[in-house]
Amino acid sequence: MSSYLPIVTLDGPAGVGKTTLARRVAQSLGISYLDTGAMFRCLALKLGPGAEYLPEAELKERCSQWTFNLAGQGAHTALLCNNVPVRGEVRTEEVGMLAARIATVPVVRDILCAIQRELGTRSPLVAEGRDMGTVVFPMAHYKFFLDAAPEVRALRRLHDLENQGQNADLTTLTEQIRKRDALDRNRAIAPLRPAPDALVVDTGSLDIEGVLGVILHHIQVHGGIV
């Protein structure tokens, strides 16, 4: 067992509800949660469009300008970049696509992977992202892979945006999710896939409470968080 355990990993494609579930799981377990997608989105927003084409040395230098830390635990965990909380501006669809592109760059993945592992040495975590169980925390106690059809995820995203007072088109959202999936699943470095020992949960027929129940039950019957 590695020194960064106990760790719970939640992997899965865009729009499957990982962030909400990670918050809820962390709150139920009384530990911090790590939103790695927000880390990629934050870097993507700061680096700007086309960053995936920058020379490796320049990317390293620019990425070194920003540090990440966690504050608090459970649903109140905050991701800090240079000690400033990462806010909702990273949650737009446009920033999501920038993040998917920058996530294909090995040097960026290596930099963030090292940061994520270091954060995992400080305290127990619920870590959510694309490759938490396969690459970043392969020795985690509990691994989950959440999935749902693109149409289901697009409809959920539409409802989220409407609740925020934003207009959106379901067909456009579905196509954006399909493109994001293709980038995530087909990239050469750490493609999106379940870890061999992950519990795969199809969230298409379950609400948040249902998925939360599956995750917490699995953790409980396999020993819980010590």
ROSE-4610 file (N, C-alpha, C; in Angstrom, 1 decimal, always signed):
// ROSE-4610
residu = [M/M/M/S/S/S/S/S/S/Y/Y/Y/L/L/L/P/P/P/I/I/I/V/V/V/T/T/T/L/L/L/D/D/D/G/G/G/P/P/P/A/A/A/G/G/G/V/V/V/G/G/G/K/K/K/T/T/T/T/T/T/L/L/L/A/A/A/R/R/R/R/R/R/V/V/V/A/A/A/Q/Q/Q/S/S/S/L/L/L/G/G/G/I/I/I/S/S/S/Y/Y/Y/L/L/L/D/D/D/T/T/T/G/G/G/A/A/A/M/M/M/F/F/F/R/R/R/C/C/C/L/L/L/A/A/A/L/L/L/K/K/K/L/L/L/G/G/G/P/P/P/G/G/G/A/A/A/E/E/E/Y/Y/Y/L/L/L/P/P/P/E/E/E/A/A/A/E/E/E/L/L/L/K/K/K/E/E/E/R/R/R/C/C/C/S/S/S/Q/Q/Q/W/W/W/T/T/T/F/F/F/N/N/N/L/L/L/A/A/A/G/G/G/Q/Q/Q/G/G/G/A/A/A/H/H/H/T/T/T/A/A/A/L/L/L/L/L/L/C/C/C/N/N/N/N/N/N/V/V/V/P/P/P/V/V/V/R/R/R/G/G/G/E/E/E/V/V/V/R/R/R/T/T/T/E/E/E/E/E/E/V/V/V/G/G/G/M/M/M/L/L/L/A/A/A/A/A/A/R/R/R/I/I/I/A/A/A/T/T/T/V/V/V/P/P/P/V/V/V/V/V/V/R/R/R/D/D/D/I/I/I/L/L/L/C/C/C/A/A/A/I/I/I/Q/Q/Q/R/R/R/E/E/E/L/L/L/G/G/G/T/T/T/R/R/R/S/S/S/P/P/P/L/L/L/V/V/V/A/A/A/E/E/E/G/G/G/R/R/R/D/D/D/M/M/M/G/G/G/T/T/T/V/V/V/V/V/V/F/F/F/P/P/P/M/M/M/A/A/A/H/H/H/Y/Y/Y/K/K/K/F/F/F/F/F/F/L/L/L/D/D/D/A/A/A/A/A/A/P/P/P/E/E/E/V/V/V/R/R/R/A/A/A/L/L/L/R/R/R/R/R/R/L/L/L/H/H/H/D/D/D/L/L/L/E/E/E/N/N/N/Q/Q/Q/G/G/G/Q/Q/Q/N/N/N/A/A/A/D/D/D/L/L/L/T/T/T/T/T/T/L/L/L/T/T/T/E/E/E/Q/Q/Q/I/I/I/R/R/R/K/K/K/R/R/R/D/D/D/A/A/A/L/L/L/D/D/D/R/R/R/N/N/N/R/R/R/A/A/A/I/I/I/A/A/A/P/P/P/L/L/L/R/R/R/P/P/P/A/A/A/P/P/P/D/D/D/A/A/A/L/L/L/V/V/V/V/V/V/D/D/D/T/T/T/G/G/G/S/S/S/L/L/L/D/D/D/I/I/I/E/E/E/G/G/G/V/V/V/L/L/L/G/G/G/V/V/V/I/I/I/L/L/L/H/H/H/H/H/H/I/I/I/Q/Q/Q/V/V/V/H/H/H/G/G/G/G/G/G/I/I/I/V/V/V]
num = [1/1/1/2/2/2/3/3/3/4/4/4/5/5/5/6/6/6/7/7/7/8/8/8/9/9/9/10/10/10/11/11/11/12/12/12/13/13/13/14/14/14/15/15/15/16/16/16/17/17/17/18/18/18/19/19/19/20/20/20/21/21/21/22/22/22/23/23/23/24/24/24/25/25/25/26/26/26/27/27/27/28/28/28/29/29/29/30/30/30/31/31/31/32/32/32/33/33/33/34/34/34/35/35/35/36/36/36/37/37/37/38/38/38/39/39/39/40/40/40/41/41/41/42/42/42/43/43/43/44/44/44/45/45/45/46/46/46/47/47/47/48/48/48/49/49/49/50/50/50/51/51/51/52/52/52/53/53/53/54/54/54/55/55/55/56/56/56/57/57/57/58/58/58/59/59/59/60/60/60/61/61/61/62/62/62/63/63/63/64/64/64/65/65/65/66/66/66/67/67/67/68/68/68/69/69/69/70/70/70/71/71/71/72/72/72/73/73/73/74/74/74/75/75/75/76/76/76/77/77/77/78/78/78/79/79/79/80/80/80/81/81/81/82/82/82/83/83/83/84/84/84/85/85/85/86/86/86/87/87/87/88/88/88/89/89/89/90/90/90/91/91/91/92/92/92/93/93/93/94/94/94/95/95/95/96/96/96/97/97/97/98/98/98/99/99/99/100/100/100/101/101/101/102/102/102/103/103/103/104/104/104/105/105/105/106/106/106/107/107/107/108/108/108/109/109/109/110/110/110/111/111/111/112/112/112/113/113/113/114/114/114/115/115/115/116/116/116/117/117/117/118/118/118/119/119/119/120/120/120/121/121/121/122/122/122/123/123/123/124/124/124/125/125/125/126/126/126/127/127/127/128/128/128/129/129/129/130/130/130/131/131/131/132/132/132/133/133/133/134/134/134/135/135/135/136/136/136/137/137/137/138/138/138/139/139/139/140/140/140/141/141/141/142/142/142/143/143/143/144/144/144/145/145/145/146/146/146/147/147/147/148/148/148/149/149/149/150/150/150/151/151/151/152/152/152/153/153/153/154/154/154/155/155/155/156/156/156/157/157/157/158/158/158/159/159/159/160/160/160/161/161/161/162/162/162/163/163/163/164/164/164/165/165/165/166/166/166/167/167/167/168/168/168/169/169/169/170/170/170/171/171/171/172/172/172/173/173/173/174/174/174/175/175/175/176/176/176/177/177/177/178/178/178/179/179/179/180/180/180/181/181/181/182/182/182/183/183/183/184/184/184/185/185/185/186/186/186/187/187/187/188/188/188/189/189/189/190/190/190/191/191/191/192/192/192/193/193/193/194/194/194/195/195/195/196/196/196/197/197/197/198/198/198/199/199/199/200/200/200/201/201/201/202/202/202/203/203/203/204/204/204/205/205/205/206/206/206/207/207/207/208/208/208/209/209/209/210/210/210/211/211/211/212/212/212/213/213/213/214/214/214/215/215/215/216/216/216/217/217/217/218/218/218/219/219/219/220/220/220/221/221/221/222/222/222/223/223/223/224/224/224/225/225/225/226/226/226]
x = [+0.8/+0.0/+0.9/+0.4/+1.2/+0.9/+1.8/+1.6/+0.5/+0.0/-1.1/-2.5/-2.6/-3.9/-4.3/-5.6/-6.7/-7.2/-7.4/-7.9/-9.1/-10.1/-11.3/-11.2/-11.2/-11.1/-12.5/-12.9/-14.1/-13.7/-13.7/-13.4/-14.6/-14.5/-15.6/-15.6/-16.4/-16.5/-17.1/-17.1/-17.7/-19.2/-19.7/-21.2/-21.8/-21.0/-21.6/-21.9/-21.6/-21.9/-20.8/-19.5/-18.4/-18.2/-18.3/-18.0/-19.0/-20.2/-21.3/-21.2/-20.9/-20.8/-19.5/-18.4/-17.2/-17.4/-18.1/-18.4/-19.2/-20.3/-21.2/-20.5/-19.6/-18.9/-17.9/-17.2/-16.2/-16.9/-18.1/-18.8/-19.3/-19.8/-20.2/-19.1/-17.9/-16.7/-15.9/-16.2/-15.5/-14.1/-13.8/-12.5/-12.5/-11.4/-11.3/-11.6/-11.9/-12.1/-11.2/-10.7/-9.8/-10.5/-10.8/-11.4/-10.3/-9.8/-8.7/-9.1/-10.4/-10.8/-10.8/-11.0/-10.9/-9.5/-8.5/-7.1/-6.8/-7.2/-6.9/-7.7/-8.9/-9.7/-9.0/-8.5/-7.9/-6.6/-5.8/-4.6/-5.0/-6.0/-6.4/-6.8/-7.6/-8.1/-6.9/-5.9/-4.8/-3.8/-3.7/-2.8/-3.4/-4.7/-5.4/-5.4/-6.2/-6.3/-5.0/-4.8/-3.6/-2.4/-2.6/-1.5/-0.9/-1.8/-1.3/-0.2/+0.0/+1.0/+2.3/+2.3/+3.5/+4.6/+5.9/+7.0/+7.0/+7.5/+7.5/+8.1/+9.3/+10.0/+9.2/+8.5/+7.6/+6.4/+5.8/+4.7/+5.2/+6.3/+6.8/+7.0/+7.6/+7.9/+6.6/+5.6/+4.3/+3.6/+3.5/+2.8/+3.4/+4.7/+5.4/+5.0/+4.3/+3.8/+2.6/+2.0/+0.8/+1.0/+0.5/+0.5/-0.9/-1.1/-2.5/-2.4/-3.5/-3.6/-5.1/-5.4/-6.7/-6.9/-8.2/-8.5/-9.9/-10.0/-11.3/-11.5/-12.7/-13.0/-14.4/-14.8/-16.1/-16.6/-17.9/-18.5/-17.9/-17.2/-16.6/-15.2/-14.7/-13.3/-13.2/-12.1/-11.9/-10.6/-10.5/-9.3/-8.7/-7.5/-6.9/-5.8/-5.7/-4.6/-3.9/-2.6/-1.9/-2.7/-3.3/-4.0/-5.3/-5.8/-7.0/-8.0/-9.2/-10.2/-10.5/-10.5/-10.9/-12.4/-12.9/-14.3/-15.0/-16.3/-17.1/-16.7/-15.8/-15.4/-14.8/-14.3/-13.7/-14.7/-16.0/-17.0/-17.7/-17.3/-18.0/-17.6/-18.4/-18.2/-16.9/-16.7/-15.5/-14.2/-14.2/-13.0/-12.9/-14.0/-13.9/-13.2/-13.5/-12.8/-11.3/-11.0/-9.6/-8.9/-9.6/-9.0/-8.7/-9.7/-9.5/-8.3/-8.1/-6.9/-5.6/-5.6/-4.3/-4.0/-5.1/-4.9/-4.2/-4.1/-3.5/-1.9/-1.5/-0.1/+0.7/+1.6/+2.3/+2.9/+3.5/+4.2/+3.2/+2.1/+1.0/+0.5/+0.2/-0.3/+0.7/+2.0/+3.0/+3.1/+3.0/+3.0/+1.9/+0.7/-0.5/-0.6/-0.1/-0.1/+0.8/+1.9/+2.8/+2.2/+1.5/+0.8/-0.3/-1.1/-2.2/-1.6/-0.6/+0.0/+0.5/+1.1/+1.6/+0.5/-0.6/-1.8/-2.3/-2.2/-2.7/-1.8/-0.7/+0.2/-0.2/-1.0/-1.3/-2.5/-3.5/-4.7/-5.5/-6.4/-7.3/-8.1/-8.4/-9.0/-10.1/-11.1/-11.9/-11.4/-10.8/-10.2/-11.0/-11.4/-12.2/-11.6/-11.7/-11.1/-11.3/-10.3/-10.3/-9.4/-8.3/-7.4/-6.9/-7.7/-7.4/-7.0/-7.9/-7.7/-6.7/-6.4/-5.6/-4.1/-3.9/-2.6/-2.2/-3.0/-2.5/-2.5/-3.6/-3.6/-3.9/-3.1/-3.4/-3.5/-3.0/-3.1/-4.2/-5.1/-6.2/-7.1/-7.6/-8.4/-9.7/-10.3/-11.7/-11.7/-12.0/-12.1/-13.5/-14.0/-15.3/-15.1/-15.9/-15.9/-17.4/-17.8/-19.1/-19.3/-20.4/-20.7/-22.2/-22.5/-23.8/-23.8/-24.9/-24.9/-24.7/-24.1/-24.0/-25.3/-26.4/-27.6/-28.1/-27.9/-28.3/-27.5/-26.2/-25.3/-25.7/-26.0/-26.3/-27.6/-28.6/-29.8/-29.6/-28.8/-28.5/-27.8/-26.9/-26.1/-27.1/-28.0/-29.0/-29.8/-30.3/-31.0/-30.2/-28.9/-28.0/-27.9/-27.7/-27.5/-28.8/-29.9/-31.2/-31.5/-31.1/-31.3/-30.4/-29.3/-28.4/-28.8/-30.0/-30.5/-29.8/-29.1/-28.4/-29.2/-29.1/-29.7/-28.8/-29.3/-28.4/-29.3/-28.6/-29.2/-28.8/-29.8/-29.5/-28.7/-28.9/-28.2/-26.7/-26.5/-25.1/-24.4/-25.1/-24.5/-24.1/-25.0/-24.7/-23.5/-23.4/-22.2/-20.9/-21.0/-19.8/-19.4/-20.3/-19.9/-19.3/-19.9/-19.3/-17.9/-17.6/-16.3/-15.3/-15.8/-15.0/-14.7/-15.7/-15.4/-14.4/-14.5/-13.5/-12.1/-11.9/-10.6/-10.1/-11.0/-10.6/-10.3/-11.1/-11.0/-9.9/-9.6/-8.6/-7.3/-7.0/-5.7/-4.6/-3.4/-2.3/-1.9/-2.0/-1.5/-2.7/-2.7/-3.8/-5.2/-5.6/-6.9/-8.0/-9.2/-10.2/-10.7/-10.6/-11.1/-11.1/-12.0/-12.0/-10.8/-10.3/-9.3/-9.8/-8.9/-9.3/-10.1/-9.7/-10.4/-11.4/-11.9/-12.9/-14.3/-15.2/-16.6/-17.2/-17.7/-18.4/-19.8/-20.3/-21.6/-22.3/-23.3/-24.0/-25.0/-24.8/-25.6/-26.8/-27.0/-28.1/-29.5/-29.6/-30.9/-31.0/-29.9/-29.9/-29.7/-30.4/-30.2/-28.9/-28.6/-27.4/-27.5/-28.6/-28.8/-28.6/-29.0/-28.9/-27.4/-26.7/-25.3/-24.5/-24.8/-24.1/-24.3/-25.5/-25.8/-25.0/-24.8/-24.0/-22.6/-22.0/-20.6/-20.4/-21.2/-21.0/-21.2/-22.2/-22.4/-21.1/-20.6/-19.4/-18.2/-18.0/-17.0/-17.2/-18.4/-18.8/-18.5/-19.0/-18.9/-17.5/-16.6/-15.2/-14.3/-14.8/-13.9/-14.0/-14.6/-14.7/-13.4/-13.4/-12.2/-11.6/-10.4/-9.7/-8.8]
y = [-1.2/+0.0/+1.3/+2.3/+3.5/+4.5/+5.5/+6.4/+7.4/+7.5/+8.5/+7.9/+6.7/+6.1/+6.5/+6.4/+5.9/+7.0/+6.5/+7.3/+6.6/+7.4/+7.0/+7.7/+6.9/+7.6/+7.5/+8.5/+8.6/+9.1/+8.2/+8.5/+8.4/+9.1/+9.0/+10.2/+10.2/+11.2/+12.5/+13.5/+14.8/+14.7/+15.4/+15.5/+14.3/+13.5/+12.3/+12.6/+13.7/+14.1/+13.8/+13.7/+13.3/+14.4/+15.7/+16.7/+16.7/+16.7/+16.6/+15.4/+14.2/+13.0/+13.0/+13.5/+13.6/+14.4/+15.5/+16.4/+15.6/+14.9/+14.2/+13.0/+12.3/+11.2/+11.7/+12.7/+13.3/+13.8/+14.4/+14.9/+13.7/+12.7/+11.5/+10.8/+10.8/+10.2/+11.1/+12.4/+13.3/+13.6/+13.5/+13.7/+14.8/+15.2/+16.2/+15.6/+16.5/+16.0/+16.8/+16.1/+16.7/+16.7/+17.9/+18.1/+18.3/+17.2/+17.3/+18.0/+17.8/+18.4/+19.9/+20.5/+21.9/+22.4/+21.5/+21.8/+22.0/+21.1/+21.2/+22.4/+22.6/+23.7/+25.1/+25.1/+26.3/+26.6/+25.6/+25.8/+26.2/+25.5/+25.8/+27.2/+27.7/+29.1/+30.1/+29.8/+30.7/+30.6/+29.5/+29.3/+29.9/+29.7/+30.2/+29.3/+29.6/+28.8/+28.5/+27.3/+27.0/+26.6/+26.5/+26.2/+24.8/+23.9/+22.6/+22.5/+23.6/+23.7/+24.4/+24.8/+25.5/+24.6/+25.0/+24.2/+23.7/+22.5/+21.9/+22.8/+23.3/+24.2/+25.4/+26.0/+27.1/+26.7/+25.6/+25.1/+24.9/+24.2/+24.0/+25.3/+26.3/+27.5/+28.2/+28.2/+28.9/+28.2/+26.8/+26.1/+26.2/+26.5/+26.6/+27.9/+28.8/+30.0/+29.8/+28.6/+28.3/+27.1/+27.3/+26.2/+25.9/+24.6/+24.2/+23.6/+24.0/+23.4/+23.2/+22.5/+22.2/+22.9/+23.4/+23.9/+23.3/+22.9/+22.4/+20.9/+20.4/+19.0/+18.8/+17.6/+17.4/+18.3/+18.6/+19.5/+20.9/+21.2/+22.6/+22.6/+21.6/+21.6/+22.6/+23.4/+24.4/+24.1/+24.2/+24.1/+25.5/+25.7/+27.0/+27.0/+28.0/+28.2/+29.5/+29.3/+30.5/+31.1/+30.2/+30.6/+31.3/+31.3/+31.9/+30.8/+30.8/+29.7/+29.7/+28.5/+28.3/+28.4/+29.3/+29.7/+29.1/+29.5/+29.0/+29.3/+30.3/+30.7/+29.5/+28.5/+27.4/+26.4/+26.6/+25.6/+25.7/+26.7/+26.8/+25.7/+25.5/+24.4/+24.8/+26.1/+26.5/+26.1/+26.4/+26.1/+24.5/+23.8/+22.4/+21.8/+22.4/+21.9/+22.3/+23.5/+23.8/+22.9/+22.5/+21.5/+20.2/+19.7/+18.4/+18.4/+19.6/+19.7/+19.7/+20.5/+20.6/+19.3/+18.5/+17.3/+16.2/+16.5/+15.5/+15.8/+16.8/+17.2/+16.5/+15.6/+14.8/+15.7/+16.8/+17.5/+18.2/+18.6/+19.1/+18.1/+16.9/+15.8/+15.4/+15.4/+15.0/+16.0/+17.3/+18.3/+18.2/+18.1/+18.0/+16.7/+15.6/+14.3/+14.3/+15.0/+15.1/+15.9/+17.0/+17.8/+17.0/+16.3/+15.5/+14.4/+13.7/+12.7/+13.3/+14.5/+15.1/+15.5/+16.0/+16.3/+15.1/+13.9/+12.7/+12.2/+12.7/+12.3/+13.1/+14.2/+15.0/+14.5/+14.0/+13.5/+12.6/+11.8/+11.0/+11.9/+11.3/+12.1/+11.3/+12.0/+11.5/+12.3/+11.6/+12.2/+11.9/+12.9/+12.7/+13.3/+12.6/+13.0/+12.0/+11.9/+11.0/+9.7/+9.9/+8.8/+8.6/+8.9/+8.8/+7.4/+6.4/+5.0/+4.3/+4.8/+4.1/+4.6/+5.9/+6.5/+7.2/+8.1/+9.0/+8.2/+7.5/+6.7/+5.2/+4.5/+3.1/+2.2/+2.6/+1.7/+2.2/+3.0/+3.5/+2.3/+2.5/+1.5/+1.2/+2.3/+2.2/+3.0/+2.3/+2.9/+2.8/+3.8/+3.8/+4.5/+4.0/+4.6/+4.8/+6.1/+6.5/+6.8/+6.3/+6.5/+6.7/+7.3/+7.4/+7.8/+7.5/+7.9/+9.4/+9.8/+11.2/+12.0/+11.4/+12.1/+12.4/+11.4/+11.6/+12.7/+12.7/+13.7/+15.1/+15.2/+16.5/+17.0/+16.2/+16.6/+17.1/+16.5/+16.9/+18.3/+18.4/+19.7/+20.8/+20.5/+21.5/+22.0/+21.1/+21.4/+22.3/+21.9/+22.7/+24.1/+24.3/+25.6/+26.4/+25.8/+26.5/+26.9/+26.1/+26.5/+27.7/+27.8/+29.0/+30.2/+30.1/+31.2/+31.3/+30.3/+30.3/+29.6/+30.1/+29.4/+28.4/+27.2/+26.2/+25.4/+24.7/+23.9/+22.4/+21.5/+20.1/+19.5/+19.7/+19.1/+19.5/+20.8/+21.3/+20.7/+20.7/+20.1/+18.6/+17.9/+16.5/+16.3/+17.2/+17.1/+17.5/+18.5/+18.9/+17.7/+17.1/+15.9/+14.8/+14.5/+13.5/+13.8/+15.1/+15.5/+15.4/+15.8/+15.7/+14.2/+13.4/+11.9/+11.4/+11.8/+11.3/+11.7/+13.0/+13.5/+12.7/+12.5/+11.8/+10.3/+9.6/+8.2/+7.8/+8.7/+8.3/+8.9/+9.7/+10.3/+9.3/+9.5/+8.6/+8.4/+9.5/+9.5/+9.4/+8.3/+8.1/+8.3/+7.5/+7.6/+7.2/+7.8/+7.5/+6.1/+5.4/+4.0/+3.6/+2.6/+2.1/+1.4/+1.5/+0.7/-0.7/-1.7/-3.1/-3.5/-2.9/-3.2/-2.1/-1.3/-0.3/-0.9/-0.4/-0.7/+0.3/-0.2/+0.6/+0.8/+2.1/+2.4/+3.2/+2.6/+3.3/+4.3/+5.6/+6.6/+7.0/+6.4/+6.8/+6.5/+5.5/+5.1/+5.5/+6.2/+6.5/+8.0/+8.5/+9.9/+10.0/+11.2/+11.4/+10.6/+10.6/+9.8/+8.3/+7.8/+6.4/+6.0/+6.9/+6.6/+6.7/+7.7/+7.9/+6.7/+6.1/+5.0/+3.8/+3.6/+2.5/+2.6/+3.8/+4.1/+3.9/+4.5/+4.4/+3.0/+2.2/+0.8/+0.0/+0.2/-0.6/-0.3/+1.0/+1.3/+0.7/+0.8/+0.3/-1.3/-2.0/-3.4/-3.9/-3.1/-3.4/-2.8/-2.4/-2.0/-0.5/+0.3/+1.7/+2.5/+3.7/+4.5/+4.5/+4.1/+4.0/+5.2]
z = [+0.0/+0.0/+0.0/-0.7/-0.8/+0.3/+0.5/+1.6/+1.4/+0.1/-0.1/+0.2/+0.6/+0.9/+2.3/+2.7/+1.8/+0.8/-0.4/-1.5/-2.1/-2.5/-3.2/-4.6/-5.7/-7.0/-7.7/-8.4/-9.2/-10.6/-11.6/-12.9/-13.8/-15.0/-15.9/-16.8/-17.9/-18.9/-18.4/-19.3/-18.9/-18.8/-17.8/-17.6/-16.9/-16.2/-15.6/-14.1/-13.6/-12.3/-11.2/-11.7/-10.8/-9.7/-10.1/-9.1/-8.0/-8.3/-7.3/-6.4/-7.1/-6.3/-5.4/-6.0/-5.2/-3.9/-4.1/-2.9/-1.9/-2.4/-1.5/-0.8/-1.6/-1.0/+0.1/-0.3/+0.7/+1.9/+1.8/+2.9/+3.8/+3.2/+3.9/+4.7/+4.1/+4.7/+5.6/+5.5/+6.4/+5.9/+4.6/+4.1/+3.0/+2.5/+1.4/+0.1/-0.9/-2.3/-3.2/-4.2/-5.2/-6.6/-7.1/-8.4/-9.4/-10.0/-10.9/-12.2/-12.6/-13.8/-13.7/-12.5/-12.3/-12.4/-12.0/-12.2/-13.6/-14.5/-15.9/-16.5/-16.1/-16.6/-16.2/-15.0/-14.5/-15.3/-15.5/-16.3/-17.8/-18.3/-19.7/-19.8/-18.9/-18.9/-18.8/-18.0/-17.8/-19.0/-19.6/-20.7/-22.0/-22.1/-23.3/-24.5/-25.5/-26.7/-27.4/-27.9/-28.6/-27.8/-26.5/-25.6/-25.8/-26.4/-26.6/-27.7/-28.4/-29.5/-29.0/-27.8/-27.3/-27.1/-27.2/-27.0/-25.5/-25.3/-24.0/-22.9/-23.2/-22.3/-21.9/-22.8/-22.5/-21.7/-22.0/-21.2/-19.7/-19.6/-18.2/-17.5/-18.1/-17.5/-17.1/-18.0/-17.7/-16.6/-16.7/-15.7/-14.3/-14.2/-12.9/-12.2/-12.9/-12.3/-11.3/-11.4/-10.6/-9.7/-8.5/-7.5/-7.1/-6.7/-6.3/-4.9/-4.1/-2.7/-2.4/-1.4/-0.9/+0.4/+0.7/+2.0/+2.4/+3.6/+4.1/+3.7/+4.0/+3.7/+3.4/+2.9/+2.5/+1.4/+1.5/+0.5/+0.5/+1.6/+1.7/+1.3/+0.7/+0.2/-0.9/-0.9/-1.9/-2.6/-3.9/-4.7/-4.8/-4.4/-4.5/-5.6/-6.4/-7.4/-7.0/-6.6/-6.0/-4.9/-4.1/-2.8/-3.1/-4.3/-4.7/-5.1/-4.5/-4.9/-6.3/-6.9/-8.3/-8.4/-9.2/-9.2/-10.5/-10.6/-11.7/-13.1/-13.3/-14.6/-15.4/-14.7/-15.3/-15.8/-15.5/-15.8/-17.1/-18.0/-19.3/-20.2/-21.2/-22.2/-23.0/-23.2/-24.0/-23.2/-22.0/-21.1/-21.0/-21.0/-21.0/-22.2/-23.4/-24.6/-24.6/-24.1/-24.0/-23.0/-21.9/-21.0/-21.6/-22.4/-23.1/-24.0/-24.7/-25.6/-24.8/-23.8/-23.0/-22.3/-22.0/-21.3/-22.2/-23.5/-24.4/-24.4/-23.7/-23.7/-22.5/-22.8/-21.8/-20.6/-21.0/-19.9/-19.0/-19.5/-18.6/-17.7/-18.2/-17.4/-16.3/-16.7/-15.7/-14.6/-14.9/-13.9/-12.9/-13.5/-12.6/-11.9/-12.5/-11.8/-10.6/-10.7/-9.6/-8.4/-8.8/-7.8/-7.1/-7.9/-7.4/-6.4/-6.8/-5.9/-4.6/-4.7/-3.5/-2.6/-3.1/-2.3/-1.6/-2.3/-1.8/-0.6/-0.4/+0.7/+2.0/+1.9/+3.0/+3.8/+3.2/+3.9/+3.0/+3.6/+2.7/+1.8/+0.6/-0.5/-1.2/-1.7/-2.8/-4.0/-5.0/-6.1/-7.4/-8.1/-9.3/-10.5/-11.6/-12.9/-14.0/-14.8/-15.9/-15.7/-15.0/-14.9/-13.4/-12.5/-11.1/-10.7/-11.1/-10.7/-11.6/-12.8/-13.7/-13.6/-13.4/-13.5/-12.2/-11.7/-10.6/-9.3/-9.0/-7.7/-8.0/-8.7/-9.1/-7.9/-6.7/-5.5/-4.6/-5.1/-4.2/-3.7/-2.5/-1.9/-2.7/-3.1/-3.7/-5.0/-6.1/-7.4/-8.1/-8.6/-9.3/-10.6/-11.6/-12.9/-13.2/-13.4/-13.6/-15.1/-15.7/-17.1/-17.4/-18.5/-19.0/-20.5/-21.2/-22.6/-22.8/-23.9/-24.2/-24.1/-24.6/-24.7/-23.2/-22.3/-20.9/-20.3/-20.5/-20.0/-20.5/-21.8/-22.4/-21.8/-21.6/-21.0/-19.6/-18.8/-17.5/-17.5/-18.5/-18.6/-19.0/-19.9/-20.3/-19.1/-18.3/-17.1/-16.2/-16.0/-15.1/-15.6/-16.9/-17.5/-17.4/-17.6/-17.5/-16.1/-15.1/-13.7/-13.4/-14.2/-14.0/-14.8/-15.5/-16.3/-17.6/-18.1/-19.3/-20.4/-21.6/-22.8/-23.4/-23.8/-24.4/-25.4/-26.3/-27.3/-27.0/-26.9/-26.6/-27.6/-28.9/-30.0/-29.9/-29.7/-29.6/-28.4/-27.2/-26.0/-26.2/-26.9/-27.2/-28.0/-29.1/-30.0/-29.2/-28.4/-27.6/-26.7/-26.1/-25.2/-26.0/-27.2/-28.0/-28.4/-28.8/-29.2/-28.0/-26.8/-25.6/-25.3/-25.4/-25.2/-26.1/-27.4/-28.4/-28.0/-27.6/-27.1/-25.9/-25.0/-23.7/-23.9/-24.7/-24.8/-25.8/-26.8/-27.8/-27.7/-26.7/-26.5/-26.3/-26.7/-26.5/-25.1/-24.3/-22.9/-22.0/-21.2/-20.1/-20.7/-21.7/-22.2/-21.2/-21.3/-20.4/-20.5/-19.4/-19.3/-17.9/-17.6/-16.2/-15.8/-14.5/-14.0/-13.9/-14.1/-14.1/-12.8/-11.7/-10.4/-10.0/-10.9/-10.6/-10.7/-9.8/-9.9/-10.9/-12.0/-13.1/-12.7/-12.7/-12.3/-13.5/-14.1/-15.1/-14.4/-14.6/-13.9/-14.7/-15.9/-16.7/-16.1/-15.3/-14.7/-13.2/-12.7/-11.3/-11.1/-10.1/-9.7/-8.8/-8.4/-7.6/-6.3/-5.7/-4.4/-4.6/-5.8/-6.1/-6.3/-7.1/-7.3/-6.0/-5.2/-3.9/-3.0/-3.0/-2.2/-2.7/-4.0/-4.5/-4.1/-4.2/-3.8/-2.3/-1.5/-0.1/+0.4/-0.1/+0.3/-0.1/-1.3/-1.7/-0.7/-0.4/+0.6/+1.9/+2.4/+3.7/+3.8/+2.8/+2.9/+2.7/+2.1/+1.9/+2.9/+4.0/+5.1/+5.5/+4.7/+5.0/+4.9/+5.4/+5.4/+6.8/+6.9/+8.2/+8.4]
